[in-house]
């Protein structure tokens, strides 16, 4: 197997965006970094086959896939630091884009405190892949002037301010919200009309992708009836209404 | 030159995300689609060298680079339809991710109305690349639970509701705002403290990248003094404050 690793890397950590699903949604730069990896730490939501792109690396799975207990964040950080200090190139692969909801901020701070060089390689976040699956723009200009990516899973176990988020008029892309989708949509119904378009896309960007398009009032029930669960992105807003035409037109293909 | 085009494509359009700058920030899927392109329509903000990845394609520049008048949207759509109906594979390359602020919604609708198959290939939006350049997470969980991508350039020439956007507590990533940055920051100062961290990243994700980190009160002047102009992303929020430590630590490298 040829590796294409022609970069001189030693003693550093690459925070690498593994994208939303299929491995061909990684960037060319990510593929190059993986080819040069000595140690590969694979996160929960990253494609489990990503180690096939890192033939020289020792792969360590640090997620909770398979019902195991999640690897503590502090332990992951210690692993990265230890291997980097040995002069190895550590690649930390995170699902989606590493800079969105990925604890990257804490990891960067920990590495920086140890004087370890950090490279960041961007990628495709699952909210974008969800829109691609639905065949729509996240920000169709007839409907809105932006999109808000928000996690339903807060550090203090509280809730985001749904009324404030609704008041922006932006498309809402809600991550990590499936376990409380009924509560989220109920909260949003206090601010948005019941017929506001809504969708759920599970496993966006992968062969397992499943989609439901509905309304804010019905999406929790419809997603439940279609047996959609985590990981998924919940999309809400006028721009999502374009999906109904798009999907029914049947002209949309996923891959190039 | 070998092309690696081993996909049977004919008579369709691929809306392709060209990423924020450097060509190696394209996805592997995007590179494969380009290798199979017969016609390549290159947008304003896409890397002008993207045609090097499409050796079999006739490249047509449809942006306003070089001071030429912008190609009208309707004309671009007619071009796509005409070539696709000839059985050619048309690749429409847009800067960043095609599904964010890219008129993709209108193009998908026009193609759908003609019964033309559309494939969408996601990519890296410049807001993510800007955060990578600053060495920060967009959503450090000590500071916020999300990020809002918003365009300052509205269809009706109005302004986004800056007070509503500020009230979400999310990081704000403002696109196409450099020509009115003073007005935007003045509007936000009605809702946010003067010392709120702020940054401008021009040409994010490319070798020409320039960055200024400052505060909401000073960023317009500081970006002006540093001669930063379009295209740039303006980032505002507590999470951006991590950039000051990150950049001064000097440990951050861009590429893998």
Interface residues (C-beta under 8 A of the other chain):
Chain A: X7 X9 X12 X14 X16 X17 X19 X20 X22 X23 X24 X25 X26 X27 X28 X29 X30 X31 X32 X33 X36 X97 X99 X100 X101 X102 X103 X104 X105 X106 X108 X109 X111 X112 X115 X116 X117 X118 X119 X120 X121 X122 X123 X124 X125 X128 X129 X131 X132 X135 X136 X137 X138 X139 X140 X141 X142 X145 X146 X147 X148 X149 X150 X151 X154 X155 X160 X161 X164 X165 X167 X168 X169 X170 X205 X239 X242 X245 X246 X249 X251 X252 X253 X254 X255 X256
Chain B: X7 X9 X12 X14 X16 X19 X20 X22 X23 X24 X25 X26 X27 X28 X29 X30 X31 X32 X33 X36 X97 X99 X100 X101 X102 X103 X104 X105 X106 X108 X109 X111 X112 X115 X116 X117 X118 X119 X120 X121 X122 X123 X124 X125 X128 X129 X131 X132 X135 X136 X137 X138 X139 X140 X141 X142 X145 X146 X147 X148 X149 X150 X151 X154 X155 X160 X161 X164 X165 X167 X168 X169 X170 X205 X239 X242 X245 X246 X249 X251 X252 X253 X254 X255 X256
